[in-house]
Amino acid sequence: MRISVFITSYNQRDLLKEAVDSVLAQTRPASQIVIVDDASGDGSQELIQTYASSHPGVITPVLREQNGGVAQARIDALRANTGDHVTYVDGDDRFLPHKLEAEAAALEAAPAAGIAFSNNRYMSEDWSEELYTWIDGEPVPQGDVFFETFTRKFPRRSLFRMELVRYAAWREIGFHDPTLRIYEDFDMRIRLTKKLRAVYADTVTSEIRTHGAGLSKSPDLTHLACLRHLAANNAHLLDDLTADRRREAQIELKVWIARIAARGSLAALRKGAVIDASSLAAGAARIACGRLRQ
């Protein structure tokens, strides 16, 4: 198994160094590390070039001259891939040393699976405090997890991250949707799990930094627009389910999206942003009452 790891980053020079070092420190070394910089202006590209010079044949730099957003950065990384399996880490997070070894072993022990994922730990911004782990004793879906992924029926209603995936599947279903500013990873996981079975490696293998600068802090209207687009584009993947199962999937996802819209409406009202609150409330109502396919 040849494993490629890709890292995407934008203006995260100091954090990026930690991410790259965590991949280089793996007990099962990666055959390739693709680092995509999305036109940073903070010295990140110079740092990446230094890494590439120090690790020839291992680190593949992709240095964009214009910012194209996270989805396009992920697409560029996957196009540069040379491994038969691929995983990733965002430029502000990091792997623990056994990440690749644990997930590769899980796939090797389950030949029918094409996706391996593991537990992760959420940390404070300065890494000084462990806030929580994603899975803390809850049952974890494995095998055919398309339904659970579409409806987000995983612990904490949060999906697996930094999964190790058979690369041929990426090429067959297509890469990320470049029109999605956020949730491009959710969209991709829906399509991957429709095709591939998944296996869980029961160990914490990565640490995710919690801070206020991530894309998840995008405006609530952006969240709503991207989720409605995602839901409509993937609704056809439910067609082979039974009528009851299809209806359950539609309701579960619509309720989750509507809750996000309602939460945004409340936050906007507290700030006095009446227009945004009205827009979010209207969006929540359309999702709750309407169909996923538009």
Order of alpha helices (4+ residues) and beta strands (2+ residues): beta-alpha-beta-alpha-beta-alpha-beta-beta-alpha-beta-beta-alpha-beta-alpha-alpha-beta-alpha-alpha-alpha
